[in-house]
């Protein structure tokens, strides 16, 4: 009964990355969940950053992240 969700942002340069909007599956103010898809037209440049939010329904459990995988096809 734990969850992990993610947001990403991309930019043409490292400097632009700092002000790029965080997006999820449905755009800004949403999150990616396991199995979510990223549409290629949403990528702006070669710089990418991700952030994770981890949570649990009760304090007796904590999620563990062993791997983050971004697959480009």
C-alpha positions as CSV (number, residue, x, y, z in Angstrom):
1,X,0.0,0.0,0.0
2,X,2.7,2.4,-1.1
3,X,3.0,4.6,-4.2
4,X,5.6,6.3,-6.3
5,X,4.9,9.0,-8.9
6,X,7.1,11.1,-11.1
7,X,7.4,14.4,-13.0
8,X,10.0,15.3,-15.6
9,X,11.2,18.4,-17.3
10,X,13.3,18.8,-20.4
11,X,15.3,21.7,-22.0
12,X,17.8,22.6,-24.7
13,X,20.4,23.6,-22.1
14,X,21.3,23.0,-18.5
15,X,20.5,26.6,-17.7
16,X,17.0,26.4,-19.3
17,X,16.3,23.2,-17.4
18,X,16.2,25.2,-14.1
19,X,13.1,27.1,-15.2
20,X,11.4,24.5,-17.3
21,X,7.9,23.3,-16.3
22,X,7.5,20.0,-14.4
23,X,5.1,17.8,-16.3
24,X,3.3,14.5,-15.9
25,X,1.2,12.3,-18.1
26,X,-1.4,14.9,-18.7
27,X,0.9,18.0,-18.8
28,X,1.6,20.4,-16.1
29,X,0.3,19.7,-12.6
30,X,0.0,16.0,-13.3
31,X,2.2,13.0,-12.5
32,X,3.5,9.9,-14.3
33,X,2.6,6.6,-12.7
34,X,4.0,3.1,-13.4
35,X,3.5,2.3,-17.0
36,X,2.8,5.9,-18.1
37,X,3.8,6.9,-21.6
38,X,5.8,10.0,-22.6
39,X,5.0,11.4,-26.0
40,X,8.2,12.3,-28.0
41,X,6.9,15.7,-29.1
42,X,6.9,16.8,-25.5
43,X,10.7,16.6,-25.4
44,X,12.6,19.8,-25.7
45,X,16.4,19.2,-26.1
46,X,18.8,16.7,-24.6
47,X,18.6,17.8,-21.0
48,X,16.2,15.9,-18.8
49,X,15.5,15.9,-15.1
50,X,13.0,13.9,-13.0
51,X,11.6,14.1,-9.5
52,X,9.8,11.4,-7.5
53,X,7.2,11.6,-4.9
54,X,6.9,8.6,-2.6
55,X,4.1,7.8,-0.1
56,X,2.4,5.2,2.0
57,X,-1.2,4.8,3.2
58,X,0.1,4.0,6.7
59,X,3.3,4.8,8.6
60,X,4.3,1.1,8.8
61,X,5.3,0.9,5.1
62,X,7.7,2.9,2.9
63,X,8.3,2.5,-0.8
64,X,11.7,1.7,-2.0
65,X,13.1,2.9,-5.4
66,X,15.7,0.5,-6.8
67,X,15.7,1.8,-10.4
68,X,14.4,4.7,-12.5
69,X,14.2,3.9,-16.2
70,X,13.5,6.3,-19.0
71,X,13.1,4.5,-22.3
72,X,13.4,6.4,-25.5
73,X,12.0,4.6,-28.6
